[in-house]
Amino acid sequence: MLLPNRPLRFSSSSRHPIPGRPGFQPGPPPQLPARSNPNFLAYKTHFLSPTFSLVLFRHASPIRTRTSTAAAGVRERNKRGGGTGIFTGGVEREIEGSNSSKMMMGAMVDNYVVGTLLASLLGSFVLFHILRRKTTAEKDEIRNDCVRSSTNGEVRPEGGPENDVVIVGAGVAGAALAHTLGKEGRTVHVIERDLTEPDRIVGELLQPGGYLKLIELGLEDCVEEIDAQRVLGYALFKDGRNTKLSYPLEKFHSDVAGRSFHNGRFIRRMREKAATLPNVRLEQGTVTSLLEENGIIKGVQYKTKSGEEVRSYAPLTIVCDGCFSNLRRSLCKPMVDVPSCFVGLVLENCKLPYPNHGHVILADPSPILFYPISSTEIRCLVDVPGKKIPSIANGELANYLKTSVAPQVPPELHKAFLAAIDKGNIRTMPNRSMPAAPYPTPGALLMGDAFNMRHPLTGGGMTVALSDIVVLRDLLKPLRDLNDSASLCKYLESFYTLRKPVASTINTLAGALYKVFCASPDQARKEMREACFDYLSLGGVCSTGPVALLSGLNPCPLSLVLHFFAVAIYGVGRLLLPFPSPKRLWIGARLISGASGIILPIIKAEGVRQMFFPATVPAYYRAPPGE
Ligand SMILES: Cc1cc2nc3c(=O)[nH]c(=O)nc-3n(C[C@H](O)[C@H](O)[C@H](O)COP(=O)(O)OP(=O)(O)OC[C@H]3O[C@@H](n4cnc5c(N)ncnc54)[C@H](O)[C@@H]3O)c2cc1C
């Protein structure tokens, strides 16, 4: 079992009322007394535990409020030493103080009350067990294919595991984490499915906030020697107009800026750097399952490059197997949403209208992105709403790009865009979002996209992953021994709260901005989109505030909400000035309600308390085990 069972507790001093449960003692069936028998209740409760007696007493009390209350019963019970005798005493006293008809009524009503209570208790008990069995079976069904017992037919190495940490996956999160924990002196075993340089269209623009985290982790040299490009801000295009939004970098060292690159080159550099540490072992292999023993994850089973099935043990297993994670199902509730897909092209022999800037085109039906990935190449990502994209094989996608997308591309890039389509190297990737919903599990942790995803429109994924690694590193720092899995698991619950302000701001911004930037036939949504473009074009705090959020330089949840609703109010103000008409008032009201409908569900999924008031969450203050 991964989650601890919490069985109903019955007092050890009493017999259990349910056959088949521990403590149940069969005996002669109690003879039912006449309903008028004043000792009926007392008699009937002989086979109940003190807990049950108290429950019955409490429920019966409203009927007898004149002479006996539940509180008085508890006091009485305490005085006499507990158990059914006290309950009997309470009933006896009550009956002594009543006339005979009330006495009969009381006993009859009590009889039904007790009967009903017993029946409902038994019913709830049976229902609870049926439901528990069902949910456990469902969970087991999910877990069985990714979790297995660690004791199944293999002899464990003597003297405990040789690693402190096993990391599954050496992508952005896994490679950075391996180096970080290795540098902290941990013995780390990283298992990566494919150690050759990845060739992907994901994770190519690191926001300045992410770069700051890279510096904190001592990994900033991994963006050197890969022809990475400095990114200084964004340019926004809409209906032939454009505006430049610079990152607010004035207060930082001149080196601090965004970086864009080939994702595979960046990962290669981080893997190489991690592998230089003598206590980090990077191995090619595909992890097939997590190993579990008494609810604790003990390590992983994996297939080596040569096809051999082997196991690796450690007190802490960190799963970083990315957005398609097979292993997360046992460690979190994966509520994955796929609002759209990105179609990726590489443009050559052209120059961006704003060099060293990301470009966002507010196109129809949804945004198009351009940013440099080397000194000679520009990445283009075309968002296609929905889970399905036109077929590449039969040329439908190329046709769609040429006829629907190309006319919306800035003229400077048009020729190169058509040439890239003709070249044929078209890649696609689903855009997933998934709020973090972990099942805290002793011995295991999720990181990176396996744990939490957001729409990639704002390029926030790597920043969140690196920021999470900084939080985890700082939490683990004071711990020398990771072997007490239960205490460690409880302590690491603080990780989920401490990461929230940064992660949830970036996640919420990505989800909300994607919805605002998509075209819509709805007039209120059109107004919101227009208002957003114009608000950002105002300059000053109206552009630096939102850009500071997007860049990860100031990931403050309150600032996000304020700017979001400022855009909505700005939109309504424009509608109502100079002369409000009923129609405009109506559109304004729908704009506000639409804006709320966009952002509030995302915030709810992130967790309002953790996002805005993390200090009120008890886990926030967890001290390291042993302190
Ligand atoms: C289209 C798109 C564009 C994006 N653009 C950006 C961007 O510009 N900026 C940004 O910050 N973020 C971006 N993101 C998000 C970013 O790519 C992710 O947040 C980031 O890559 C997450 O890193 P990760 O280590 O969790 O996953 P990955 O980098 O995907 O690494 C997972 C690793 O696990 C390995 N693995 C998987 N299964 C196993 C197994 N069973 N056994 C062993 N190894 C395994 C894989 O081979 C892989 O190396 C984008 C995402 C998408 C979809």
The ligand as an SDF file (V2000), in Angstrom:
LIG
                    3D

 53 58  0  0  0  0  0  0  0  0999 V2000
    6.6100   22.4460  -27.4320 C   0  0  0  0  0  0  0  0  0  0  0  0
    7.2390   22.8230  -26.1420 C   0  0  0  0  0  0  0  0  0  0  0  0
    8.0850   23.9170  -26.0830 C   0  0  0  0  0  0  0  0  0  0  0  0
    8.6600   24.2690  -24.8740 C   0  0  0  0  0  0  0  0  0  0  0  0
    9.4450   25.3750  -24.8250 N   0  0  0  0  0  0  0  0  0  0  0  0
    9.9800   25.7620  -23.6560 C   0  0  0  0  0  0  0  0  0  0  0  0
   10.7970   26.9100  -23.5760 C   0  0  0  0  0  0  0  0  0  0  0  0
   11.0440   27.5910  -24.5550 O   0  0  0  0  0  0  0  0  0  0  0  0
   11.2820   27.2560  -22.3620 N   0  0  0  0  0  0  0  0  0  0  0  0
   11.0450   26.5240  -21.2430 C   0  0  0  0  0  0  0  0  0  0  0  0
   11.5220   26.8760  -20.1670 O   0  0  0  0  0  0  0  0  0  0  0  0
   10.2980   25.4220  -21.2990 N   0  0  0  0  0  0  0  0  0  0  0  0
    9.7590   25.0160  -22.4640 C   0  0  0  0  0  0  0  0  0  0  0  0
    9.0130   23.8940  -22.5340 N   0  0  0  0  0  0  0  0  0  0  0  0
    8.8900   23.0550  -21.3220 C   0  0  0  0  0  0  0  0  0  0  0  0
   10.2180   22.3270  -21.0880 C   0  0  0  0  0  0  0  0  0  0  0  0
   10.5780   21.6360  -22.2370 O   0  0  0  0  0  0  0  0  0  0  0  0
   10.0770   21.3630  -19.9310 C   0  0  0  0  0  0  0  0  0  0  0  0
    9.5460   22.0430  -18.8260 O   0  0  0  0  0  0  0  0  0  0  0  0
   11.4030   20.7430  -19.5380 C   0  0  0  0  0  0  0  0  0  0  0  0
   11.9860   20.1070  -20.6480 O   0  0  0  0  0  0  0  0  0  0  0  0
   11.1520   19.7520  -18.4230 C   0  0  0  0  0  0  0  0  0  0  0  0
   12.3150   19.0210  -18.1520 O   0  0  0  0  0  0  0  0  0  0  0  0
   12.2430   17.5100  -17.6320 P   0  0  0  0  0  0  0  0  0  0  0  0
   13.6060   17.1390  -17.2320 O   0  0  0  0  0  0  0  0  0  0  0  0
   11.1510   17.3610  -16.6780 O   0  0  0  0  0  0  0  0  0  0  0  0
   11.8000   16.6930  -18.9000 O   0  0  0  0  0  0  0  0  0  0  0  0
   12.6930   16.3480  -20.1380 P   0  0  0  0  0  0  0  0  0  0  0  0
   13.6340   17.4410  -20.4260 O   0  0  0  0  0  0  0  0  0  0  0  0
   11.7400   15.9560  -21.2090 O   0  0  0  0  0  0  0  0  0  0  0  0
   13.5370   15.0840  -19.6800 O   0  0  0  0  0  0  0  0  0  0  0  0
   12.9800   13.8380  -19.4110 C   0  0  0  0  0  0  0  0  0  0  0  0
   14.0920   12.8120  -19.5970 C   0  0  0  0  0  0  0  0  0  0  0  0
   13.6580   11.5720  -19.0470 O   0  0  0  0  0  0  0  0  0  0  0  0
   14.0730   10.5430  -19.9330 C   0  0  0  0  0  0  0  0  0  0  0  0
   13.1890    9.4020  -19.6870 N   0  0  0  0  0  0  0  0  0  0  0  0
   11.8590    9.3210  -19.9260 C   0  0  0  0  0  0  0  0  0  0  0  0
   11.3810    8.1300  -19.5410 N   0  0  0  0  0  0  0  0  0  0  0  0
   12.4350    7.4380  -19.0350 C   0  0  0  0  0  0  0  0  0  0  0  0
   12.5650    6.1350  -18.4610 C   0  0  0  0  0  0  0  0  0  0  0  0
   11.5120    5.3310  -18.3280 N   0  0  0  0  0  0  0  0  0  0  0  0
   13.7680    5.7400  -18.0380 N   0  0  0  0  0  0  0  0  0  0  0  0
   14.8620    6.5590  -18.1390 C   0  0  0  0  0  0  0  0  0  0  0  0
   14.7860    7.7970  -18.6910 N   0  0  0  0  0  0  0  0  0  0  0  0
   13.5840    8.2390  -19.1170 C   0  0  0  0  0  0  0  0  0  0  0  0
   13.9420   11.1460  -21.3090 C   0  0  0  0  0  0  0  0  0  0  0  0
   14.7340   10.4540  -22.2580 O   0  0  0  0  0  0  0  0  0  0  0  0
   14.4150   12.5590  -21.0490 C   0  0  0  0  0  0  0  0  0  0  0  0
   15.8020   12.6940  -21.2550 O   0  0  0  0  0  0  0  0  0  0  0  0
    8.4150   23.5090  -23.7260 C   0  0  0  0  0  0  0  0  0  0  0  0
    7.5660   22.4140  -23.7880 C   0  0  0  0  0  0  0  0  0  0  0  0
    6.9710   22.0710  -24.9770 C   0  0  0  0  0  0  0  0  0  0  0  0
    6.0590   20.8990  -25.0240 C   0  0  0  0  0  0  0  0  0  0  0  0
  1  2  1  0
  2  3  1  0
  2 52  2  0
  3  4  2  0
  4  5  1  0
  4 50  1  0
  5  6  2  0
  6  7  1  0
  6 13  1  0
  7  8  2  0
  7  9  1  0
  9 10  1  0
 10 11  2  0
 10 12  1  0
 12 13  2  0
 13 14  1  0
 14 15  1  0
 14 50  1  0
 15 16  1  0
 16 17  1  0
 16 18  1  0
 18 19  1  0
 18 20  1  0
 20 21  1  0
 20 22  1  0
 22 23  1  0
 23 24  1  0
 24 25  2  0
 24 26  1  0
 24 27  1  0
 27 28  1  0
 28 29  2  0
 28 30  1  0
 28 31  1  0
 31 32  1  0
 32 33  1  0
 33 34  1  0
 33 48  1  0
 34 35  1  0
 35 36  1  0
 35 46  1  0
 36 37  1  0
 36 45  1  0
 37 38  2  0
 38 39  1  0
 39 40  1  0
 39 45  2  0
 40 41  1  0
 40 42  2  0
 42 43  1  0
 43 44  2  0
 44 45  1  0
 46 47  1  0
 46 48  1  0
 48 49  1  0
 50 51  2  0
 51 52  1  0
 52 53  1  0
M  END
$$$$
